[in-house]
Amino acid sequence: MEVTAKKTDSANVSVEAKIAQSDIDKKVEKIAKQAAKQMKIDGFRPGKAPVSVIKKRLGEKLVQDAEAEALRDVLDQASKELELDAEKIIGEPAVTKFDRGEEFIEVELKLSLRPEVEIGEIRHIVPDVETPEVSEDEVRERIEELAEAQAPFESVEEDRGLEEGDLAVFDFEGFLNGEPFEGGKAENFELRIGSGQFIPGFEEQMIGMKKGEEKTIEVTFPEDYRNEKLAGKEVEFKIRLNDIKAKQPVEIDDAFARKLLGKEDATLADLEKEIEEQLRSEKLSELYNEELKPRLVEALVETFEFDLPESVVEQEIEMALRNKVQQMSEEELAELRENEEKVKELREELRGDATKSVKATFIVDALARKEGVEVSDQEMMQTIYYEAMSMGQDPQQTFEYYQKQNLLPAIKMAMIEDRLLTKLLNDKKENKEETTEKEEA
């Protein structure tokens, strides 16, 4: 077997090899003999079937296994020749050529290596963090929102019609073509008018109704309604309004603060201070996620230069291409199917962002190891479970889906990146605050 291996750069290896067909034949023989010891063939004692019978039974699979073993030999020889660390090889080798001849198989492989990212001093490229200001008006507005949310609904005593914002307590029954349909009936159902909880047009037609009033309203179910029997259908609802409840104003005082903070000695001033810190934290989080983290990633990508593994970049382009294709119309997809050049052009358009993304991933990985930033599998699982539950999805099914799609490494890396960038920004913020305190002292 002839093997020639060379590094095209620090992250990519090119391997050329000629595998003698006689070597493949020997490997087929060896694999067949090993299989003969384990296979049970009718008419023969266990492990005593002739190799010729095994070859006939397994056929082309023996050749495939032999060729796969030969490729592993090529990879081993190339690794020894270039003194490659197995831990630095990323993914599986890409077979770019596999030409079978009468005497030889000519092979070309591409290997990707983990880049060496030299991390030096980076504090100068971390953006400055200005602590967000919170106004008194913003604090007052948030407290009023909390008071509105805490306000209880009580029955309206005066003789008036139902208004937007009221809580309607009513009975209803739905009819399709004059016949009641399943799931279309309830008694003393509570509905906040204006919430958009019911079918479009339902709540609007209730406005103005008075207690004890009965009414028949007509609405049309949306075309995408989950119940196919009702989707797009016109129906009637017979309703009776039993009660009207309106929110009662809540006094914003020390007692309200005690209830909200859960402290017996809390005051309104304490609540205002708590809300001010909460708003400042929310603003800081928004500043980090929408402005500073993207700026920091961009600065890191521009600062560091190193070779990237081509296969990883191509995988990133492929993933971006699939995402873009999913958003295309049928006309655009048809054009892509008929025009191979268009696909190549699209791939090249995506290359720049894909390259930046891959580069950022390796920088973050190196920085995280230097800064001691880690995310355990348990933390990752808890995050997936929490997000699934908050979206009304089954946590276990969501986790298994990510697992089957091999998305867990990407999710973990995203969590590490978020934690790392937050740490770098927090460190810069704290250092600046310490410096300011010293200067003022």
One Martini backbone bead per residue (centre of mass of N, CA, C, O) as a GRO file, in nm:
protein
  441
    1MET     BB    1   0.093   0.039   0.025
    2GLU     BB    2   0.043   0.370  -0.087
    3VAL     BB    3   0.138   0.669   0.103
    4THR     BB    4   0.039   1.023   0.087
    5ALA     BB    5   0.113   1.291   0.316
    6LYS     BB    6  -0.027   1.631   0.371
    7LYS     BB    7  -0.013   1.959   0.474
    8THR     BB    8  -0.192   2.237   0.372
    9ASP     BB    9  -0.233   2.301   0.677
   10SER     BB   10  -0.301   2.316   1.022
   11ALA     BB   11  -0.621   2.193   0.945
   12ASN     BB   12  -0.516   2.024   0.681
   13VAL     BB   13  -0.538   1.700   0.511
   14SER     BB   14  -0.371   1.516   0.252
   15VAL     BB   15  -0.457   1.193   0.095
   16GLU     BB   16  -0.273   0.941  -0.082
   17ALA     BB   17  -0.366   0.617  -0.239
   18LYS     BB   18  -0.258   0.267  -0.300
   19ILE     BB   19  -0.461  -0.021  -0.328
   20ALA     BB   20  -0.425  -0.341  -0.338
   21GLN     BB   21  -0.623  -0.598  -0.440
   22SER     BB   22  -0.471  -0.816  -0.277
   23ASP     BB   23  -0.531  -0.687   0.001
   24ILE     BB   24  -0.836  -0.718  -0.015
   25ASP     BB   25  -0.841  -1.025  -0.043
   26LYS     BB   26  -0.708  -1.082   0.232
   27LYS     BB   27  -0.925  -0.943   0.401
   28VAL     BB   28  -1.161  -1.116   0.311
   29GLU     BB   29  -1.045  -1.379   0.421
   30LYS     BB   30  -1.018  -1.293   0.716
   31ILE     BB   31  -1.317  -1.211   0.768
   32ALA     BB   32  -1.439  -1.487   0.689
   33LYS     BB   33  -1.297  -1.651   0.913
   34GLN     BB   34  -1.417  -1.494   1.150
   35ALA     BB   35  -1.716  -1.551   1.076
   36ALA     BB   36  -1.705  -1.869   1.084
   37LYS     BB   37  -1.674  -1.879   1.405
   38GLN     BB   38  -1.983  -1.739   1.451
   39MET     BB   39  -2.154  -1.868   1.248
   40LYS     BB   40  -2.478  -2.009   1.164
   41ILE     BB   41  -2.512  -2.297   0.959
   42ASP     BB   42  -2.691  -2.494   0.789
   43GLY     BB   43  -2.530  -2.821   0.821
   44PHE     BB   44  -2.342  -2.695   1.048
   45ARG     BB   45  -2.132  -2.652   1.277
   46PRO     BB   46  -2.041  -2.436   1.493
   47GLY     BB   47  -1.769  -2.284   1.321
   48LYS     BB   48  -1.758  -2.506   1.046
   49ALA     BB   49  -1.788  -2.337   0.810
   50PRO     BB   50  -1.694  -2.271   0.514
   51VAL     BB   51  -1.558  -2.001   0.361
   52SER     BB   52  -1.714  -2.026   0.092
   53VAL     BB   53  -1.995  -2.000   0.228
   54ILE     BB   54  -1.953  -1.726   0.358
   55LYS     BB   55  -1.900  -1.570   0.096
   56LYS     BB   56  -2.175  -1.631  -0.030
   57ARG     BB   57  -2.349  -1.509   0.197
   58LEU     BB   58  -2.205  -1.210   0.218
   59GLY     BB   59  -2.041  -1.108  -0.013
   60GLU     BB   60  -2.017  -0.769  -0.056
   61LYS     BB   61  -1.967  -0.710   0.246
   62LEU     BB   62  -1.676  -0.807   0.258
   63VAL     BB   63  -1.562  -0.592   0.070
   64GLN     BB   64  -1.653  -0.345   0.231
   65ASP     BB   65  -1.498  -0.418   0.490
   66ALA     BB   66  -1.219  -0.428   0.358
   67GLU     BB   67  -1.214  -0.132   0.254
   68ALA     BB   68  -1.255   0.000   0.530
   69GLU     BB   69  -0.995  -0.116   0.654
   70ALA     BB   70  -0.803   0.011   0.446
   71LEU     BB   71  -0.872   0.306   0.519
   72ARG     BB   72  -0.769   0.284   0.810
   73ASP     BB   73  -0.478   0.223   0.727
   74VAL     BB   74  -0.431   0.487   0.583
   75LEU     BB   75  -0.484   0.669   0.827
   76ASP     BB   76  -0.267   0.551   1.014
   77GLN     BB   77  -0.022   0.607   0.828
   78ALA     BB   78  -0.064   0.913   0.806
   79SER     BB   79  -0.047   0.975   1.111
   80LYS     BB   80   0.245   0.869   1.146
   81GLU     BB   81   0.385   1.042   0.928
   82LEU     BB   82   0.262   1.326   1.075
   83GLU     BB   83   0.211   1.305   1.378
   84LEU     BB   84  -0.089   1.263   1.467
   85ASP     BB   85  -0.335   1.358   1.679
   86ALA     BB   86  -0.628   1.200   1.733
   87GLU     BB   87  -0.771   1.438   1.899
   88LYS     BB   88  -0.741   1.648   1.640
   89ILE     BB   89  -0.942   1.489   1.489
   90ILE     BB   90  -1.222   1.576   1.287
   91GLY     BB   91  -1.407   1.348   1.244
   92GLU     BB   92  -1.446   1.223   0.935
   93PRO     BB   93  -1.317   1.133   0.659
   94ALA     BB   94  -1.293   1.253   0.330
   95VAL     BB   95  -1.395   1.096   0.033
   96THR     BB   96  -1.280   1.214  -0.293
   97LYS     BB   97  -1.154   0.923  -0.376
   98PHE     BB   98  -1.267   0.594  -0.548
   99ASP     BB   99  -1.079   0.401  -0.763
  100ARG     BB  100  -1.135   0.111  -0.940
  101GLY     BB  101  -0.915  -0.134  -1.033
  102GLU     BB  102  -0.758  -0.419  -1.116
  103GLU     BB  103  -0.502  -0.361  -0.899
  104PHE     BB  104  -0.618  -0.078  -0.796
  105ILE     BB  105  -0.692   0.171  -0.542
  106GLU     BB  106  -0.776   0.503  -0.568
  107VAL     BB  107  -0.706   0.746  -0.304
  108GLU     BB  108  -0.879   1.024  -0.136
  109LEU     BB  109  -0.815   1.232   0.151
  110LYS     BB  110  -0.974   1.435   0.412
  111LEU     BB  111  -0.847   1.617   0.687
  112SER     BB  112  -0.942   1.740   1.011
  113LEU     BB  113  -0.816   1.992   1.233
  114ARG     BB  114  -0.760   2.130   1.521
  115PRO     BB  115  -0.708   2.435   1.596
  116GLU     BB  116  -0.464   2.673   1.681
  117VAL     BB  117  -0.539   2.893   1.953
  118GLU     BB  118  -0.394   3.192   2.039
  119ILE     BB  119  -0.434   3.324   2.363
  120GLY     BB  120  -0.436   3.638   2.473
  121GLU     BB  121  -0.495   3.951   2.521
  122ILE     BB  122  -0.856   4.081   2.544
  123ARG     BB  123  -0.958   4.335   2.703
  124HIS     BB  124  -0.939   4.554   2.465
  125ILE     BB  125  -1.198   4.406   2.300
  126VAL     BB  126  -1.383   4.459   2.525
  127PRO     BB  127  -1.654   4.614   2.580
  128ASP     BB  128  -1.794   4.861   2.726
  129VAL     BB  129  -1.992   4.897   3.034
  130GLU     BB  130  -2.292   5.061   3.082
  131THR     BB  131  -2.488   5.146   3.326
  132PRO     BB  132  -2.807   5.156   3.340
  133GLU     BB  133  -3.072   5.369   3.341
  134VAL     BB  134  -3.339   5.457   3.581
  135SER     BB  135  -3.644   5.585   3.601
  136GLU     BB  136  -3.915   5.685   3.778
  137ASP     BB  137  -4.125   5.626   3.560
  138GLU     BB  138  -4.049   5.328   3.517
  139VAL     BB  139  -4.109   5.236   3.804
  140ARG     BB  140  -4.404   5.329   3.816
  141GLU     BB  141  -4.507   5.164   3.574
  142ARG     BB  142  -4.439   4.882   3.689
  143ILE     BB  143  -4.609   4.902   3.945
  144GLU     BB  144  -4.879   4.944   3.796
  145GLU     BB  145  -4.872   4.671   3.653
  146LEU     BB  146  -4.873   4.502   3.914
  147ALA     BB  147  -5.139   4.613   4.021
  148GLU     BB  148  -5.310   4.522   3.782
  149ALA     BB  149  -5.244   4.213   3.819
  150GLN     BB  150  -5.358   4.213   4.131
  151ALA     BB  151  -5.628   4.285   4.060
  152PRO     BB  152  -5.948   4.227   4.135
  153PHE     BB  153  -6.243   4.061   4.056
  154GLU     BB  154  -6.570   4.218   4.046
  155SER     BB  155  -6.884   4.263   4.064
  156VAL     BB  156  -7.114   4.446   3.896
  157GLU     BB  157  -7.372   4.660   4.005
  158GLU     BB  158  -7.430   4.811   3.772
  159ASP     BB  159  -7.629   4.895   3.486
  160ARG     BB  160  -7.435   4.741   3.239
  161GLY     BB  161  -7.233   4.680   2.988
  162LEU     BB  162  -7.006   4.512   2.825
  163GLU     BB  163  -6.651   4.548   2.844
  164GLU     BB  164  -6.347   4.608   2.781
  165GLY     BB  165  -6.176   4.408   3.036
  166ASP     BB  166  -6.381   4.232   3.119
  167LEU     BB  167  -6.539   3.967   3.303
  168ALA     BB  168  -6.699   3.701   3.161
  169VAL     BB  169  -6.995   3.520   3.268
  170PHE     BB  170  -7.081   3.221   3.079
  171ASP     BB  171  -7.293   3.057   2.857
  172PHE     BB  172  -7.237   2.792   2.602
  173GLU     BB  173  -7.338   2.694   2.254
  174GLY     BB  174  -7.255   2.506   1.971
  175PHE     BB  175  -7.342   2.526   1.606
  176LEU     BB  176  -7.357   2.293   1.326
  177ASN     BB  177  -7.606   2.293   1.125
  178GLY     BB  178  -7.789   2.284   1.406
  179GLU     BB  179  -7.561   2.116   1.552
  180PRO     BB  180  -7.404   2.007   1.808
  181PHE     BB  181  -7.066   2.025   1.918
  182GLU     BB  182  -6.783   1.911   2.027
  183GLY     BB  183  -6.668   2.134   2.277
  184GLY     BB  184  -6.922   2.374   2.261
  185LYS     BB  185  -6.961   2.358   2.590
  186ALA     BB  186  -7.051   2.585   2.870
  187GLU     BB  187  -7.030   2.691   3.220
  188ASN     BB  188  -6.925   2.964   3.368
  189PHE     BB  189  -6.742   3.112   3.179
  190GLU     BB  190  -6.422   3.279   3.167
  191LEU     BB  191  -6.378   3.606   2.996
  192ARG     BB  192  -6.153   3.826   2.863
  193ILE     BB  193  -6.217   4.110   2.714
  194GLY     BB  194  -5.963   4.128   2.458
  195SER     BB  195  -5.769   3.862   2.463
  196GLY     BB  196  -5.819   3.649   2.215
  197GLN     BB  197  -5.918   3.353   2.302
  198PHE     BB  198  -6.121   3.355   2.088
  199ILE     BB  199  -6.276   3.372   1.820
  200PRO     BB  200  -6.300   3.576   1.581
  201GLY     BB  201  -6.576   3.793   1.693
  202PHE     BB  202  -6.685   3.700   1.968
  203GLU     BB  203  -6.617   3.927   2.175
  204GLU     BB  204  -6.736   4.169   2.016
  205GLN     BB  205  -7.042   4.056   2.033
  206MET     BB  206  -7.056   4.094   2.358
  207ILE     BB  207  -7.056   4.376   2.358
  208GLY     BB  208  -7.321   4.521   2.570
  209MET     BB  209  -7.402   4.313   2.744
  210LYS     BB  210  -7.619   4.189   2.993
  211LYS     BB  211  -7.730   4.066   3.259
  212GLY     BB  212  -7.915   3.780   3.142
  213GLU     BB  213  -7.846   3.785   2.857
  214GLU     BB  214  -7.933   3.674   2.529
  215LYS     BB  215  -7.739   3.523   2.250
  216THR     BB  216  -7.668   3.509   1.895
  217ILE     BB  217  -7.370   3.408   1.734
  218GLU     BB  218  -7.147   3.458   1.451
  219VAL     BB  219  -6.883   3.240   1.332
  220THR     BB  220  -6.544   3.170   1.205
  221PHE     BB  221  -6.330   2.939   1.162
  222PRO     BB  222  -6.026   2.884   1.110
  223GLU     BB  223  -5.846   2.714   0.869
  224ASP     BB  224  -5.618   2.622   1.109
  225TYR     BB  225  -5.783   2.459   1.282
  226ARG     BB  226  -5.738   2.175   1.473
  227ASN     BB  227  -6.033   2.113   1.390
  228GLU     BB  228  -6.129   1.993   1.089
  229LYS     BB  229  -6.450   2.007   1.121
  230LEU     BB  230  -6.423   2.342   1.183
  231ALA     BB  231  -6.252   2.441   0.968
  232GLY     BB  232  -6.397   2.720   0.810
  233LYS     BB  233  -6.658   2.729   0.977
  234GLU     BB  234  -6.987   2.812   1.029
  235VAL     BB  235  -7.123   2.931   1.343
  236GLU     BB  236  -7.322   2.896   1.640
  237PHE     BB  237  -7.383   3.090   1.945
  238LYS     BB  238  -7.529   3.030   2.254
  239ILE     BB  239  -7.574   3.291   2.496
  240ARG     BB  240  -7.523   3.362   2.861
  241LEU     BB  241  -7.509   3.628   3.082
  242ASN     BB  242  -7.430   3.616   3.430
  243ASP     BB  243  -7.162   3.806   3.451
  244ILE     BB  244  -6.984   4.106   3.566
  245LYS     BB  245  -6.634   4.179   3.579
  246ALA     BB  246  -6.415   4.404   3.755
  247LYS     BB  247  -6.151   4.583   3.820
  248GLN     BB  248  -5.992   4.674   4.114
  249PRO     BB  249  -5.836   4.897   4.273
  250VAL     BB  250  -5.494   4.942   4.385
  251GLU     BB  251  -5.315   5.026   4.652
  252ILE     BB  252  -5.011   5.213   4.653
  253ASP     BB  253  -4.833   5.080   4.923
  254ASP     BB  254  -4.700   4.925   5.189
  255ALA     BB  255  -4.893   4.684   5.171
  256PHE     BB  256  -4.826   4.612   4.879
  257ALA     BB  257  -4.524   4.565   4.929
  258ARG     BB  258  -4.556   4.333   5.133
  259LYS     BB  259  -4.704   4.141   4.939
  260LEU     BB  260  -4.486   4.134   4.710
  261LEU     BB  261  -4.220   4.074   4.903
  262GLY     BB  262  -4.283   3.911   5.175
  263LYS     BB  263  -4.262   4.152   5.399
  264GLU     BB  264  -4.343   4.299   5.701
  265ASP     BB  265  -4.125   4.567   5.666
  266ALA     BB  266  -4.212   4.673   5.406
  267THR     BB  267  -4.184   4.927   5.160
  268LEU     BB  268  -4.226   5.129   4.895
  269ALA     BB  269  -3.922   5.193   4.874
  270ASP     BB  270  -3.834   4.899   4.850
  271LEU     BB  271  -3.987   4.839   4.590
  272GLU     BB  272  -3.853   5.055   4.414
  273LYS     BB  273  -3.567   4.939   4.443
  274GLU     BB  274  -3.628   4.659   4.328
  275ILE     BB  275  -3.734   4.757   4.052
  276GLU     BB  276  -3.483   4.910   3.964
  277GLU     BB  277  -3.297   4.658   3.957
  278GLN     BB  278  -3.466   4.494   3.760
  279LEU     BB  279  -3.452   4.694   3.522
  280ARG     BB  280  -3.145   4.704   3.503
  281SER     BB  281  -3.111   4.402   3.443
  282GLU     BB  282  -3.281   4.399   3.183
  283LYS     BB  283  -3.112   4.610   3.029
  284LEU     BB  284  -2.843   4.459   3.046
  285SER     BB  285  -2.935   4.204   2.899
  286GLU     BB  286  -3.013   4.349   2.636
  287LEU     BB  287  -2.735   4.472   2.584
  288TYR     BB  288  -2.580   4.212   2.565
  289ASN     BB  289  -2.755   4.051   2.343
  290GLU     BB  290  -2.795   4.296   2.117
  291GLU     BB  291  -2.484   4.426   2.130
  292LEU     BB  292  -2.219   4.320   2.286
  293LYS     BB  293  -2.192   4.025   2.195
  294PRO     BB  294  -2.173   4.070   1.887
  295ARG     BB  295  -1.927   4.263   1.908
  296LEU     BB  296  -1.735   4.060   2.043
  297VAL     BB  297  -1.736   3.842   1.828
  298GLU     BB  298  -1.637   4.023   1.599
  299ALA     BB  299  -1.367   4.099   1.738
  300LEU     BB  300  -1.254   3.812   1.763
  301VAL     BB  301  -1.256   3.740   1.461
  302GLU     BB  302  -1.063   3.983   1.380
  303THR     BB  303  -0.813   3.914   1.570
  304PHE     BB  304  -0.804   3.617   1.478
  305GLU     BB  305  -0.561   3.392   1.317
  306PHE     BB  306  -0.656   3.087   1.139
  307ASP     BB  307  -0.697   2.777   1.048
  308LEU     BB  308  -0.956   2.600   0.877
  309PRO     BB  309  -1.164   2.342   0.856
  310GLU     BB  310  -1.322   2.260   0.570
  311SER     BB  311  -1.545   2.058   0.660
  312VAL     BB  312  -1.679   2.247   0.868
  313VAL     BB  313  -1.754   2.470   0.674
  314GLU     BB  314  -1.928   2.292   0.485
  315GLN     BB  315  -2.134   2.212   0.702
  316GLU     BB  316  -2.231   2.502   0.759
  317ILE     BB  317  -2.328   2.559   0.473
  318GLU     BB  318  -2.533   2.326   0.458
  319MET     BB  319  -2.709   2.421   0.693
  320ALA     BB  320  -2.775   2.703   0.576
  321LEU     BB  321  -2.903   2.595   0.317
  322ARG     BB  322  -3.136   2.438   0.445
  323ASN     BB  323  -3.265   2.681   0.587
  324LYS     BB  324  -3.316   2.844   0.326
  325VAL     BB  325  -3.489   2.636   0.171
  326GLN     BB  326  -3.728   2.626   0.383
  327GLN     BB  327  -3.802   2.946   0.295
  328MET     BB  328  -3.887   2.870   0.019
  329SER     BB  329  -4.040   2.866  -0.263
  330GLU     BB  330  -4.141   2.673  -0.521
  331GLU     BB  331  -4.007   2.846  -0.740
  332GLU     BB  332  -3.722   2.856  -0.614
  333LEU     BB  333  -3.679   2.548  -0.600
  334ALA     BB  334  -3.707   2.491  -0.902
  335GLU     BB  335  -3.463   2.663  -0.986
  336LEU     BB  336  -3.251   2.496  -0.829
  337ARG     BB  337  -3.302   2.218  -0.966
  338GLU     BB  338  -3.231   2.341  -1.269
  339ASN     BB  339  -2.971   2.504  -1.123
  340GLU     BB  340  -2.657   2.440  -1.024
  341GLU     BB  341  -2.524   2.723  -1.022
  342LYS     BB  342  -2.716   2.844  -0.811
  343VAL     BB  343  -2.619   2.670  -0.577
  344LYS     BB  344  -2.325   2.764  -0.581
  345GLU     BB  345  -2.385   3.063  -0.533
  346LEU     BB  346  -2.527   3.023  -0.261
  347ARG     BB  347  -2.291   2.896  -0.113
  348GLU     BB  348  -2.100   3.144  -0.147
  349GLU     BB  349  -2.281   3.344   0.007
  350LEU     BB  350  -2.254   3.163   0.283
  351ARG     BB  351  -1.946   3.144   0.350
  352GLY     BB  352  -1.880   3.389   0.524
  353ASP     BB  353  -2.067   3.326   0.769
  354ALA     BB  354  -1.964   3.037   0.814
  355THR     BB  355  -1.672   3.107   0.875
  356LYS     BB  356  -1.728   3.287   1.120
  357SER     BB  357  -1.874   3.074   1.290
  358VAL     BB  358  -1.641   2.871   1.310
  359LYS     BB  359  -1.433   3.061   1.425
  360ALA     BB  360  -1.593   3.137   1.681
  361THR     BB  361  -1.606   2.852   1.801
  362PHE     BB  362  -1.295   2.813   1.845
  363ILE     BB  363  -1.253   3.061   2.021
  364VAL     BB  364  -1.452   2.991   2.246
  365ASP     BB  365  -1.324   2.724   2.322
  366ALA     BB  366  -1.047   2.840   2.405
  367LEU     BB  367  -1.150   3.053   2.609
  368ALA     BB  368  -1.307   2.865   2.797
  369ARG     BB  369  -1.060   2.703   2.888
  370LYS     BB  370  -0.903   2.947   3.002
  371GLU     BB  371  -1.162   3.050   3.193
  372GLY     BB  372  -1.331   2.796   3.302
  373VAL     BB  373  -1.574   2.735   3.109
  374GLU     BB  374  -1.874   2.545   3.183
  375VAL     BB  375  -2.103   2.270   3.077
  376SER     BB  376  -2.309   2.050   3.184
  377ASP     BB  377  -2.523   1.800   3.109
  378GLN     BB  378  -2.726   1.877   3.329
  379GLU     BB  379  -2.763   2.174   3.247
  380MET     BB  380  -2.857   2.119   2.962
  381MET     BB  381  -3.105   1.950   3.035
  382GLN     BB  382  -3.248   2.163   3.210
  383THR     BB  383  -3.280   2.371   2.983
  384ILE     BB  384  -3.448   2.199   2.791
  385TYR     BB  385  -3.678   2.140   2.989
  386TYR     BB  386  -3.762   2.429   3.054
  387GLU     BB  387  -3.823   2.525   2.763
  388ALA     BB  388  -4.032   2.308   2.698
  389MET     BB  389  -4.235   2.379   2.926
  390SER     BB  390  -4.273   2.685   2.845
  391MET     BB  391  -4.391   2.564   2.547
  392GLY     BB  392  -4.565   2.293   2.598
  393GLN     BB  393  -4.359   2.059   2.599
  394ASP     BB  394  -4.201   1.758   2.592
  395PRO     BB  395  -3.904   1.710   2.740
  396GLN     BB  396  -3.822   1.420   2.652
  397GLN     BB  397  -3.883   1.450   2.348
  398THR     BB  398  -3.697   1.690   2.298
  399PHE     BB  399  -3.433   1.554   2.381
  400GLU     BB  400  -3.450   1.313   2.181
  401TYR     BB  401  -3.447   1.484   1.928
  402TYR     BB  402  -3.170   1.618   1.969
  403GLN     BB  403  -3.020   1.351   1.984
  404LYS     BB  404  -3.093   1.235   1.698
  405GLN     BB  405  -2.985   1.518   1.555
  406ASN     BB  406  -2.714   1.603   1.690
  407LEU     BB  407  -2.762   1.888   1.888
  408LEU     BB  408  -2.618   1.893   2.168
  409PRO     BB  409  -2.339   2.023   2.107
  410ALA     BB  410  -2.457   2.296   2.009
  411ILE     BB  411  -2.608   2.368   2.268
  412LYS     BB  412  -2.365   2.364   2.454
  413MET     BB  413  -2.198   2.577   2.300
  414ALA     BB  414  -2.403   2.808   2.333
  415MET     BB  415  -2.386   2.813   2.643
  416ILE     BB  416  -2.085   2.870   2.664
  417GLU     BB  417  -2.085   3.134   2.507
  418ASP     BB  418  -2.278   3.290   2.688
  419ARG     BB  419  -2.110   3.258   2.950
  420LEU     BB  420  -1.846   3.383   2.848
  421LEU     BB  421  -1.945   3.664   2.753
  422THR     BB  422  -2.059   3.744   3.027
  423LYS     BB  423  -1.792   3.729   3.182
  424LEU     BB  424  -1.629   3.936   3.018
  425LEU     BB  425  -1.827   4.174   3.067
  426ASN     BB  426  -1.830   4.166   3.377
  427ASP     BB  427  -1.527   4.208   3.419
  428LYS     BB  428  -1.517   4.484   3.281
  429LYS     BB  429  -1.725   4.623   3.462
  430GLU     BB  430  -1.583   4.575   3.738
  431ASN     BB  431  -1.313   4.711   3.669
  432LYS     BB  432  -1.436   4.989   3.612
  433GLU     BB  433  -1.566   5.033   3.892
  434GLU     BB  434  -1.304   5.011   4.056
  435THR     BB  435  -1.157   5.245   3.918
  436THR     BB  436  -1.366   5.464   3.988
  437GLU     BB  437  -1.350   5.435   4.298
  438LYS     BB  438  -1.045   5.509   4.322
  439GLU     BB  439  -1.064   5.789   4.188
  440GLU     BB  440  -1.275   5.905   4.398
  441ALA     BB  441  -1.081   5.841   4.652
   0.00000   0.00000   0.00000
